């Protein structure tokens, strides 16, 4: 009887040990799978991020935007688990979300520089800003978008005005006045993109409406911004427009 009880007790203990081992094996397998999945996601994230900025530099903004959206999709619990184990410097979701808004804004201003509609990129920016969690960053980006939206309206009005045969002086004067008002806000916010747009806009209005004072204002602003920030592709184009 003692041997039978001992065997039962031993058998029960063995069963518990086996069950524990099985649980550990399953848990280990699950953690291993999560680690591998997280590693793949991290590799994909790096690839998407680098590809986005390669495409952006190649003037393919639509494709760059899509790669950034794919970059954001890699954030999940598996990635978080991998990052707890593997050391390194990694992108945060907030950085990716901010980059998405900024690329939309950049493309909006590229359109505006050509006095074209930027509505589609502005709408993308307004949609993407909803993903930005930091309140201060979100407010700053929202103000940038607001100025881009105002610039888009100025461009639309300008395109309508240049079609008119008999344009009232007060109409374009009000248009330029409003543009300069937003430009003052842009300068205080160090909004370089809007400042460059405003110079482009003043040149266009000055030439279209034959107003030398607007050309003079554009030249002064361009001189100031070039002195402060140096030359880039757009400022070179603006100097060329002023000379021709």
N, C-alpha and C positions, 0 to 999 in steps of 0.2 A: 504493500500500500504506500509505503514511504517512497519507494522507487517510482511508482506511478505518479504520485503527487509531484515528485521532483521533476519527472519528465514533462508533466503538464506545465509546471512553472517555467522550466527551461524552454519548452516549446513556445510558451506565450511570450517570454522575453525575446526569444529569437524573432518571433513574428513582429514584435514592436521595433526591434533593431532594423529588420528588413524594411519595414514600412518607413522608418525614419530615413534610411538610406535612399529609398525610392523618392521620397519627398525632396531630399537634398539634391539627388540627381536631376529631378524634374526642375527644381528651382534653379540649379546651376545651368541647366540647358536653356531655361527661359532667360536668365540673365545674360548668358552667352549670346543668345539670339538677339537680345535687345542691344547688346554692345556692338555686334556686327552690323546690325541695322543702323545704329547711330553713327558708326564709322562711315558707312556708305553715304548716309545723309550729309555728313560733314564734307566728304569728298565732293559730293554733288553740289553742295552749297558753294564751296570754293570755286568750282568749275563755272557754275551759273554766274556768280559775282564777277569773276574775271572776264567772262565772255560778254557780259552786259557792258562793261566799260570799254572793251575792245570794239564792240558794235557802235557804241556811242561815239568813240573817236573816229570811226569810219563813216559817220553821218548816217547811221541807220537807227534812229531813235525809237521807232516802233518796235523793232526787234530787241533793242536794248531794254526797253520797258518790259517786254514779255519775259526776258531773262531775269529781271529783278523780281517780277511776280513769282517766278519759279524759285528764286532764292528764298523768298519769304515762306514758301510752302514747305521748306525743309525743316522748319522749327516744330518739334514735337517732343514727347517725353523720351523717346529713344535717343534723340540727339542730346538732350539734357543729361541722360545717364552716361552716354559716351564721354561727354565733356567733364563729368565728375571724376572720371578715371584717367583719361588722356590729357596730358598737360599741353598748353598752347594758348595762343592769343586768338580769340574767335570774334566773329561779328555778332552783334546783338540784334535782336529783332527790331529794336528802336532805330538803330543805325540804318538798317535796310529800309524801313518804312520812310525815314527821312530822305534817303537817297531817291526813293521812288517819286516823292513829291518834288524834289529838286530837279530831277530830270524832266518832269512834266513842265515845270516852270521854265527851265532852260529852253525847251523846245517852243514853248509859247512865245518867249521873247525872240527867238530866231524868226518865227513867223512875223511878229510885230516889227522887227527890224526891216523886213521887206514890205511893211505896211499891208500885210495879209491878215486874214482872220486867224485868231489863236483860240477860238472858242472850244474846239475839241480838246486841246491840251489843258486848257483852264478847267474844263469840266472833269477831266481825269484827275487833276491836282486836287480839286475840291472833294472828289470822292476818296482819294487816297489819304488825305489828311485825317480822315476819320480813324485811321489805324494808328496814328501817332498818339502815344499815351501821355508823354510829358507835357504838362500844361503850358509851360513857358515856351517850349519849342513849337508847340502847336499854334500858339498865339502869334509868334513871330512869322511862321510860315503862312498863317492865315492873312496877315497883313501884306506879305509879299504877293500872295494870290490876289488880294483885293486891288492892289496897285496894277497888277497885270490885267485884271478885269477892266479897270478904268482905262488903261492904255488901249485895250481892244475896242472899247466904245469910241475913243477918240479916233482910232483908225477907221472905224466904220463910218463915223460922221464925216471924216476927211474924204473918204472915197465917194460919199454922197455929194459933198460940196463941190468937188472938182468937176462933177458932171453938170453942174448948174451954169447956165450962160450968164445970168445976172444975179450974182451972189452979193447979199448985203454985207457991208463992211463989218457990221456988228456981229454977224454970224461967226465968221472965222476968228474975229477978235475974242469972242466969248470962248470959242473952242481952244484957242491958244492959252487964254487966261486960266482955264480949268486945268489944262495940261501942266502949266507952270506951278499951279497950286499943289497938284499931286507930286510934282517934282520936288517941291520944298520938303514935303513929307519924306520922299525917297532919300534925299540927301541926309536928313536927320537920322534915318534908319540905316544909312550906309548901303542903300539899295543900288548897287552898281548897274544892274540890268535895266532898271527903269531909267536911270540917268542917261545911259547910252541910247535907249529908245527915245527919250525926250529930245536929245540932240538930233537924232535922225528925223523925228517928227517936225522939229522947227525948220530944218533944212527943206523938207518936203513942202511945208506950208509957205515958207519964205519964197521958194521958187514958184510954186503953183499960184500963189496969190500976189506975187511980185511985191514982196515986203522986205526991203533990205535990212530993216531993223531986226527981223527974225533971223536972218542969216548972220548978222553981227552977234546976236545973242547966242546962236548955236556955236559960232567960232570961239567965243569967249568960254563957254561951258566946255567945249572940247579941249581947249588949251588947258583949262584947270584940271580936268579929269586925267588928261595925258600926263601932266606934271605930277599929279598925285599917285596915279596907278601905273603909269608906263603905257607903252603902246601894245595893242593886241590886234587881232585880225579885223575886228569891227572898227576900232578907232582909225586904222589905216584906210578903211573904206570911207569913213566919214570925212577924213581929210581930203580924200580924192574927190568926194562929192562937192566939197566946198570949193575946190580949185576949178572944177568943171562947170 
